[in-house]
Amino acid sequence: MRRGEREIGDRVRIDEILAGAFYLHLAMVDDGRPYVVPMNFGYADGRIYLHSAAAGRKVGILKRAPQVSFSVVDGAEVLAGASPCRFSARYRSVLGTGRVVPVEDAAERVKGLDSIMRKSAAGPFAYDEGVLRRTLVFRIDIASLSGKQAGY
């Protein structure tokens, strides 16, 4: 990292960012071309959980090429300056890589969905069985993580 003073080396702080942020940008490779989608996500026990409809471009890509990278930004705001070159930003971010794995186990599926829901509402949560059957739940088995911050 070029700006070493901004690096977040503490895994606990990285986990806090992942637990608190609402959106993740998921980067995949589609037939040799980059493809990125913003997604809401959950974080539990060191794993990122995602959900999706059963069909679509993203699902097809992940089945063919499950290696991904992702970006999460939390607490971002512009810090106004006296002139355009004096503007700055306050943020905390996490970049990572990993492998997307479909979650088949019913208990882990609920755990993943709960981790997503907890970012927006207090539980407990009850899921319609029909919707559960039609919803894909994925997890990212994380291979690497790095964090960066400014203004914190």
N, CA and C of each residue as an Amber inpcrd file, in Angstrom:
protein
   456
   0.8460000  -1.1740000   0.0000000   0.0000000   0.0000000   0.0000000
   0.8930000   1.2390000   0.0000000   0.6350000   2.1190000  -0.9380000
   1.4660000   3.3090000  -1.1010000   1.4170000   4.2210000   0.1220000
   0.2480000   4.4240000   0.6830000   0.0970000   5.2830000   1.8690000
   0.0070000   4.4030000   3.1020000   1.1440000   3.9270000   3.5610000
   1.1990000   2.9810000   4.6660000   0.5360000   3.4670000   5.9380000
   0.5230000   4.7810000   6.1590000  -0.0960000   5.3110000   7.3730000
  -1.6200000   5.1500000   7.3600000  -2.1870000   4.8480000   6.2040000
  -3.6350000   4.6480000   6.1040000  -4.0460000   3.1790000   6.1820000
  -3.0730000   2.3070000   6.1880000  -3.3800000   0.8720000   6.2200000
  -4.0160000   0.4800000   7.5490000  -5.0290000  -0.3670000   7.4680000
  -5.6340000  -0.9660000   8.6550000  -5.0780000  -2.3760000   8.7540000
  -4.1960000  -2.5850000   9.7020000  -3.5680000  -3.8950000   9.8580000
  -4.2400000  -4.7790000  10.8880000  -5.1630000  -4.2110000  11.6250000
  -5.8370000  -4.9150000  12.7120000  -7.0800000  -5.6350000  12.1880000
  -7.0920000  -6.9580000  12.2590000  -8.2140000  -7.7460000  11.7370000
  -9.5210000  -7.4120000  12.4630000  -9.4430000  -7.0700000  13.7360000
 -10.6600000  -6.7090000  14.4750000 -11.3060000  -5.4790000  13.8410000
 -10.5220000  -4.4950000  13.4700000 -11.0720000  -3.2850000  12.8320000
 -11.6100000  -3.5940000  11.4410000 -10.9440000  -4.4630000  10.7130000
 -11.4540000  -4.8770000   9.4030000 -12.7950000  -5.5860000   9.5760000
 -12.8900000  -6.4710000  10.5610000 -14.1550000  -7.1610000  10.8360000
 -15.2590000  -6.1700000  11.1880000 -14.9420000  -5.1200000  11.9400000
 -15.9320000  -4.0990000  12.2930000 -16.4660000  -3.3970000  11.0490000
 -15.5890000  -3.1010000  10.1110000 -16.0210000  -2.4590000   8.8630000
 -16.9440000  -3.3970000   8.0950000 -16.5510000  -4.6580000   7.9650000
 -17.3810000  -5.6240000   7.2380000 -18.7200000  -5.8430000   7.9370000
 -18.7330000  -5.8070000   9.2510000 -19.9810000  -5.9980000   9.9910000
 -20.9000000  -4.7860000   9.8700000 -20.3290000  -3.5920000   9.6930000
 -21.1390000  -2.3850000   9.6940000 -21.5530000  -1.8650000   8.3300000
 -20.7990000  -2.1360000   7.3050000 -21.1030000  -1.5930000   5.9720000
 -22.3270000  -2.2810000   5.3770000 -23.0700000  -1.5560000   4.5490000
 -24.2930000  -2.0990000   3.9550000 -24.0870000  -2.7150000   2.5780000
 -23.1460000  -2.1780000   1.8020000 -23.0110000  -2.6150000   0.4150000
 -21.5960000  -3.0780000   0.1120000 -21.5260000  -3.9840000  -0.8160000
 -20.2740000  -4.5650000  -1.2790000 -20.3030000  -4.5210000  -2.7980000
 -19.1810000  -4.2360000  -3.4240000 -19.0620000  -4.3530000  -4.8780000
 -18.3340000  -5.6590000  -5.1620000 -19.0120000  -6.5490000  -5.8480000
 -18.4900000  -7.8730000  -6.1630000 -17.9430000  -7.8590000  -7.5830000
 -16.6540000  -8.1670000  -7.7250000 -15.9960000  -8.1590000  -9.0300000
 -15.7510000  -9.5880000  -9.4930000 -16.1690000  -9.8580000 -10.7280000
 -16.0370000 -11.1830000 -11.3290000 -15.4060000 -11.0270000 -12.7040000
 -15.1010000 -12.1430000 -13.3270000 -14.6030000 -12.1310000 -14.7000000
 -15.5880000 -12.9160000 -15.5540000 -16.1570000 -12.2310000 -16.5540000
 -17.1330000 -12.8330000 -17.4560000 -16.5040000 -12.9840000 -18.8340000
 -16.0740000 -14.1910000 -19.1220000 -15.4970000 -14.4680000 -20.4370000
 -14.3420000 -13.5150000 -20.7510000 -13.4700000 -13.3180000 -19.7710000
 -12.3020000 -12.4720000 -19.9670000 -12.5290000 -10.9930000 -19.7370000
 -13.7650000 -10.6050000 -19.4140000 -14.0750000  -9.1900000 -19.2010000
 -14.5020000  -8.9590000 -17.7530000 -14.1190000  -7.8130000 -17.1750000
 -14.5350000  -7.5290000 -15.8010000 -16.0340000  -7.2540000 -15.7280000
 -16.6280000  -7.6490000 -14.6240000 -18.0470000  -7.4150000 -14.3630000
 -18.1900000  -7.1880000 -12.8650000 -18.7580000  -6.0520000 -12.4880000
 -18.8950000  -5.6860000 -11.0800000 -20.3510000  -5.3770000 -10.7880000
 -20.8460000  -5.8970000  -9.6530000 -22.2120000  -5.5990000  -9.2250000
 -22.2020000  -5.1540000  -7.7650000 -22.9990000  -4.1230000  -7.4490000
 -23.1700000  -3.7510000  -6.0450000 -24.1930000  -4.6870000  -5.4110000
 -23.9290000  -5.1030000  -4.1880000 -24.8380000  -6.0320000  -3.5050000
 -24.9010000  -5.6830000  -2.0260000 -26.0790000  -5.9120000  -1.4240000
 -26.0840000  -5.9020000   0.0320000 -25.5130000  -7.2410000   0.4790000
 -24.9950000  -7.2860000   1.7020000 -24.2880000  -8.4880000   2.1300000
 -24.3470000  -8.6110000   3.6410000 -24.0070000  -9.7810000   4.1180000
 -23.8870000 -10.0170000   5.5490000 -22.4980000 -10.5330000   5.8650000
 -22.1430000 -10.4690000   7.1320000 -20.8270000 -10.9300000   7.5660000
 -20.9960000 -11.6590000   8.8850000 -20.5870000 -12.9060000   8.9170000
 -20.6960000 -13.7100000  10.1370000 -19.5850000 -14.7460000  10.1520000
 -18.9490000 -14.8820000  11.2930000 -17.9100000 -15.9020000  11.4900000
 -16.8240000 -15.8580000  10.4180000 -16.4210000 -14.6480000  10.0260000
 -15.3430000 -14.5040000   9.0630000 -15.7210000 -14.8170000   7.6300000
 -17.0140000 -14.8770000   7.3570000 -17.4770000 -15.1590000   5.9900000
 -18.4630000 -14.0960000   5.5430000 -18.3990000 -13.7890000   4.2680000
 -19.3390000 -12.8530000   3.6680000 -20.4650000 -13.6630000   3.0440000
 -21.7010000 -13.2330000   3.2960000 -22.8750000 -13.9040000   2.7360000
 -23.5870000 -12.9730000   1.7660000 -24.0270000 -13.5500000   0.6550000
 -24.7490000 -12.8470000  -0.3980000 -25.9960000 -13.6420000  -0.7350000
 -26.9930000 -12.9770000  -1.2960000 -28.1620000 -13.7110000  -1.7760000
 -28.5320000 -13.1970000  -3.1580000 -29.2770000 -14.0220000  -3.8750000
 -29.5810000 -13.6890000  -5.2600000 -30.7750000 -14.4960000  -5.7360000
 -31.3970000 -14.0050000  -6.7940000 -32.3590000 -14.8360000  -7.5100000
 -31.5910000 -15.9940000  -8.1390000 -32.3170000 -17.0180000  -8.5250000
 -31.6760000 -18.2490000  -9.0100000 -31.1010000 -18.1360000 -10.4240000
 -31.4720000 -17.1060000 -11.1560000 -30.9940000 -16.9900000 -12.5360000
 -30.4940000 -15.5730000 -12.7750000 -29.6800000 -15.4300000 -13.7970000
 -29.1850000 -14.1150000 -14.1680000 -27.7100000 -14.1710000 -14.5130000
 -27.2170000 -13.0670000 -15.0340000 -25.8310000 -13.0060000 -15.4840000
 -24.8500000 -13.3030000 -14.3500000 -25.0510000 -12.6770000 -13.1990000
 -24.1460000 -12.8640000 -12.0640000 -24.0600000 -14.3280000 -11.6610000
 -25.1950000 -14.9860000 -11.5580000 -25.2280000 -16.3970000 -11.1420000
 -24.4830000 -17.2600000 -12.1510000 -24.6930000 -17.0100000 -13.4280000
 -23.9860000 -17.7680000 -14.4600000 -22.4810000 -17.5920000 -14.3810000
 -22.0440000 -16.3520000 -14.1600000 -20.6060000 -16.0920000 -14.0450000
 -20.0280000 -16.8260000 -12.8450000 -20.7040000 -16.7220000 -11.7010000
 -20.1790000 -17.3400000 -10.4770000 -20.1030000 -18.8530000 -10.5820000
 -20.9990000 -19.4560000 -11.3430000 -20.9330000 -20.9090000 -11.5410000
 -19.7220000 -21.2910000 -12.3850000 -19.4020000 -20.4580000 -13.3790000
 -18.2670000 -20.7450000 -14.2610000 -16.9290000 -20.3290000 -13.6630000
 -16.9400000 -19.2340000 -12.9230000 -15.6850000 -18.6470000 -12.4250000
 -15.9070000 -18.1090000 -11.0110000 -15.8050000 -18.9640000 -10.0010000
 -16.1480000 -18.5470000  -8.6340000 -15.1080000 -17.6820000  -7.9190000
 -13.9510000 -17.4620000  -8.5250000 -12.9520000 -16.5880000  -7.8980000
 -13.3950000 -15.1350000  -8.0570000 -13.4190000 -14.3880000  -6.9500000
 -13.9170000 -13.0200000  -6.9740000 -12.9930000 -12.1020000  -6.1830000
 -13.1900000 -10.8250000  -6.4050000 -12.6430000  -9.8210000  -5.4990000
 -13.8090000  -8.9200000  -5.1060000 -13.6250000  -8.1850000  -4.0260000
 -14.7230000  -7.3450000  -3.5450000 -14.1670000  -6.1060000  -2.8660000
 -15.0210000  -5.0920000  -2.7980000 -14.6810000  -3.8190000  -2.1830000
 -15.8450000  -3.3770000  -1.3120000 -15.5260000  -2.9070000  -0.1190000
 -16.5200000  -2.3990000   0.8190000 -16.0340000  -1.0360000   1.2990000
 -16.9310000  -0.0460000   1.3150000 -16.5980000   1.2770000   1.8410000
 -17.6350000   1.6300000   2.8960000 -17.1670000   2.1260000   4.0260000
 -18.0590000   2.4890000   5.1220000 -17.6880000   3.8780000   5.6320000
 -18.6880000   4.6380000   6.0400000 -18.4410000   5.9360000   6.6530000
 -17.8070000   6.9530000   5.7360000 -18.1140000   6.8990000   4.4510000
 -17.4810000   7.8050000   3.4920000 -18.1870000   9.1570000   3.4760000
 -17.3920000  10.2000000   3.4410000 -17.9320000  11.5410000   3.2770000
 -16.8550000  12.4470000   2.6940000 -17.3000000  13.4690000   1.9830000
 -16.3880000  14.4530000   1.4080000 -16.0760000  15.4870000   2.4790000
 -14.8100000  15.8360000   2.5930000 -14.3680000  16.8870000   3.5080000
 -14.0100000  18.1070000   2.6690000 -14.8500000  19.1380000   2.7410000
 -14.6710000  20.3260000   1.9160000 -13.3910000  21.0550000   2.2970000
 -12.7570000  21.6150000   1.2910000 -11.5420000  22.3880000   1.4930000
 -11.7190000  23.8120000   1.0110000 -10.7300000  24.6510000   1.2650000
 -10.7870000  26.0520000   0.8650000 -10.7140000  26.2190000  -0.6480000
 -10.1450000  25.2350000  -1.3330000 -10.0570000  25.2660000  -2.7890000
 -10.2180000  23.8310000  -3.2880000 -10.4750000  23.6500000  -4.5810000
 -10.6930000  22.2930000  -5.0860000  -9.5790000  21.3130000  -4.7370000
  -8.3440000  21.7470000  -4.7650000  -7.2340000  20.8360000  -4.4620000
  -7.0820000  20.5660000  -2.9710000  -7.8730000  21.2160000  -2.1480000
  -7.8210000  21.0170000  -0.6960000  -8.9730000  20.1480000  -0.1900000
  -9.8250000  19.6890000  -1.0870000 -10.8790000  18.7600000  -0.6830000
 -10.2330000  17.4290000  -0.3290000 -10.8930000  16.6800000   0.5180000
 -10.3890000  15.3710000   0.9110000 -11.5830000  14.4580000   1.1550000
 -11.3130000  13.2910000   1.6890000 -12.3830000  12.3440000   1.9810000
 -12.0960000  11.6500000   3.2970000 -13.1620000  11.2800000   3.9520000
 -13.0960000  10.4530000   5.1600000 -13.7390000   9.1270000   4.7780000
 -13.0740000   8.0380000   5.0570000 -13.6120000   6.7240000   4.6900000
 -12.8690000   5.6260000   5.4220000 -13.4930000   4.4710000   5.4190000
 -12.8500000   3.2190000   5.8280000 -13.2170000   2.2150000   4.7460000
 -12.2500000   1.4590000   4.2700000 -12.5350000   0.5180000   3.1870000
 -11.8240000  -0.8080000   3.4150000 -12.3940000  -1.8260000   2.8040000
 -11.8060000  -3.1630000   2.8330000 -11.8200000  -3.7040000   1.4160000
 -10.6990000  -4.2540000   0.9860000 -10.6020000  -4.9750000  -0.2800000
 -10.2950000  -6.4230000   0.0480000 -10.8480000  -7.3320000  -0.7460000
 -10.5700000  -8.7370000  -0.4910000 -10.7160000  -9.5830000  -1.7290000
 -10.2560000 -10.8050000  -1.6020000 -10.4240000 -11.8120000  -2.6460000
 -10.9430000 -13.0790000  -1.9930000 -11.5080000 -13.9380000  -2.8080000
 -11.9880000 -15.2070000  -2.2790000 -12.6920000 -16.0200000  -3.3380000
 -13.3480000 -17.0450000  -2.8650000 -14.0690000 -17.9710000  -3.7370000
 -15.5230000 -18.0080000  -3.2850000 -16.4320000 -17.8270000  -4.2290000
 -17.8580000 -17.8920000  -3.9310000 -18.3010000 -19.3460000  -3.9390000
 -19.0120000 -19.7230000  -2.8790000 -19.4890000 -21.0950000  -2.7090000
 -20.9920000 -21.0480000  -2.4550000 -21.7940000 -21.8170000  -3.2150000
 -23.2270000 -21.8770000  -2.9090000 -23.4390000 -22.5250000  -1.5420000
 -24.3570000 -21.9790000  -0.7620000 -24.6630000 -22.5340000   0.5550000
 -25.8840000 -23.4330000   0.4070000 -25.6910000 -24.7160000   0.6440000
 -26.7650000 -25.7020000   0.5110000 -27.4000000 -26.0590000   1.8530000
 -26.6120000 -26.0580000   2.9290000 -27.0980000 -26.4280000   4.2530000
 -28.1670000 -25.4330000   4.7170000 -29.3350000 -25.9480000   5.1220000
 -30.4680000 -25.0920000   5.4850000 -30.1350000 -24.1560000   6.6410000
 -29.4710000 -24.6570000   7.6610000 -29.1390000 -23.8220000   8.8190000
 -28.1600000 -22.7120000   8.4360000 -27.1870000 -23.0270000   7.5870000
 -26.2430000 -21.9950000   7.1780000 -26.9020000 -20.9810000   6.2480000
 -27.8580000 -21.4240000   5.4410000 -28.5980000 -20.4880000   4.5810000
 -29.3090000 -19.4420000   5.4370000 -29.9850000 -19.9100000   6.4860000
 -30.6900000 -18.9950000   7.3900000 -29.6870000 -18.0830000   8.0980000
 -28.5670000 -18.6360000   8.5320000 -27.5200000 -17.8380000   9.1810000
 -27.0440000 -16.7280000   8.2400000 -26.8270000 -17.0670000   6.9740000
 -26.3930000 -16.0760000   5.9970000 -27.4330000 -14.9970000   5.7700000
 -28.6880000 -15.3990000   5.6100000 -29.7580000 -14.4190000   5.4130000
 -29.9300000 -13.5470000   6.6530000 -29.8380000 -14.1580000   7.8340000
 -29.9200000 -13.3800000   9.0740000 -28.8070000 -12.3360000   9.1390000
 -27.5960000 -12.6980000   8.7050000 -26.4750000 -11.7500000   8.7510000
 -26.7200000 -10.5680000   7.8170000 -27.4150000 -10.8060000   6.7190000
 -27.7840000  -9.7210000   5.8020000 -28.8680000  -8.8560000   6.4360000
 -29.8950000  -9.4890000   6.9820000 -31.0240000  -8.7640000   7.5610000
 -30.6300000  -7.9320000   8.7790000 -29.7090000  -8.4360000   9.5870000
 -29.3110000  -7.7220000  10.8140000 -28.7240000  -6.3400000  10.5300000
 -28.3020000  -6.1000000   9.3100000 -27.7740000  -4.7790000   8.9740000
 -28.8930000  -3.7510000   8.8220000 -30.1300000  -4.2260000   8.6730000
 -31.2490000  -3.3250000   8.4300000 -32.3270000  -3.3650000   9.4990000
 -32.4230000  -4.4540000  10.2410000 -33.5290000  -4.6090000  11.1920000
 -33.1120000  -5.5400000  12.3260000 -33.8450000  -5.4310000  13.4100000
 -33.6100000  -6.3370000  14.5380000 -34.3870000  -7.6280000  14.2980000
 -33.8130000  -8.7550000  14.6670000 -34.4730000 -10.0510000  14.5090000
 -35.3920000 -10.3160000  15.6690000 -35.8750000 -11.5090000  15.8190000
 -35.6130000 -12.6540000  14.9400000 -36.3680000 -12.5210000  13.6160000
 -35.9030000 -13.2620000  12.6270000 -36.4690000 -13.1900000  11.2860000
 -37.1460000 -14.5040000  10.9360000 -38.2780000 -14.4040000  10.2650000
 -38.9910000 -15.5870000   9.7770000 -39.0280000 -15.4850000   8.2550000
 -38.6170000 -16.5420000   7.5870000 -38.5450000 -16.5390000   6.1280000
 -39.6150000 -17.4520000   5.5560000 -40.2850000 -16.9730000   4.5260000
 -41.2760000 -17.7700000   3.8180000 -40.5680000 -18.9400000   3.1370000
 -41.0660000 -20.1400000   3.3410000 -40.4140000 -21.3420000   2.7850000
 -40.3160000 -21.2910000   1.2630000 -41.3430000 -20.7910000   0.6040000
 -41.3050000 -20.6910000  -0.8540000 -40.2160000 -19.7500000  -1.3340000
 -40.0820000 -18.6320000  -0.6510000 -39.0390000 -17.6730000  -1.0110000
 -37.6610000 -18.2720000  -0.7340000 -37.5280000 -18.9690000   0.3890000
 -36.2480000 -19.6160000   0.7060000 -35.8270000 -20.5990000  -0.3790000
 -36.7900000 -21.3460000  -0.9010000 -36.4690000 -22.3240000  -1.9520000
 -35.9880000 -21.6450000  -3.2290000 -36.5130000 -20.4540000  -3.5160000
 -36.1660000 -19.7560000  -4.7510000 -34.9420000 -18.8460000  -4.6150000
 -34.4760000 -18.6420000  -3.4010000 -33.3690000 -17.7170000  -3.1570000
 -32.0510000 -18.4740000  -3.0570000 -31.0820000 -18.0380000  -3.8360000
 -29.7360000 -18.5960000  -3.7080000 -29.0000000 -17.8430000  -2.6100000
 -28.2870000 -18.5700000  -1.7900000 -27.4230000 -17.9700000  -0.7750000
 -26.0050000 -18.4330000  -1.0830000 -25.1070000 -17.4680000  -1.1520000
 -23.6970000 -17.7410000  -1.4110000 -22.8860000 -17.2310000  -0.2360000
 -21.7140000 -17.7980000  -0.0660000 -20.7600000 -17.2140000   0.8710000
 -19.4530000 -17.0200000   0.1190000 -18.6920000 -16.0650000   0.5770000
 -17.3410000 -15.8900000   0.0600000 -16.3970000 -16.4610000   1.1000000
 -15.6840000 -17.5010000   0.7210000 -14.6000000 -18.0090000   1.5540000
 -13.4060000 -17.0990000   1.2780000 -13.0880000 -16.2520000   2.2240000
 -12.1220000 -15.1740000   2.0360000 -10.6920000 -15.7150000   1.9840000
  -9.9580000 -15.2840000   0.9510000  -8.5470000 -15.6570000   0.8030000
  -7.6250000 -14.5410000   1.2830000  -8.0090000 -13.2820000   1.0260000
  -7.1740000 -12.1570000   1.4520000  -8.0510000 -10.9610000   1.7900000
  -7.5620000 -10.1490000   2.7250000  -8.2460000  -8.9200000   3.1300000
  -7.2060000  -7.8360000   3.3680000  -7.5510000  -6.6120000   3.0130000
  -6.7350000  -5.4710000   3.4040000  -7.6750000  -4.3130000   3.6940000
  -7.2530000  -3.4420000   4.5960000  -8.0790000  -2.3040000   4.9650000
  -7.3160000  -1.0070000   4.8210000  -8.0800000   0.0660000   4.5650000
  -7.4810000   1.3880000   4.4140000  -8.4630000   2.4160000   4.9630000
  -7.9300000   3.4730000   5.5550000  -8.8000000   4.5080000   6.0970000
  -8.1510000   5.8750000   5.9820000  -8.9910000   6.8900000   6.0250000
  -8.5250000   8.2730000   6.0950000  -9.5440000   9.0440000   6.9270000
  -9.0550000   9.9070000   7.7830000  -9.9410000  10.7450000   8.5830000
 -10.5140000  10.0820000   9.8120000 -10.0510000   8.8870000  10.1450000
 -10.5280000   8.1850000  11.3460000  -9.4230000   8.1100000  12.3660000
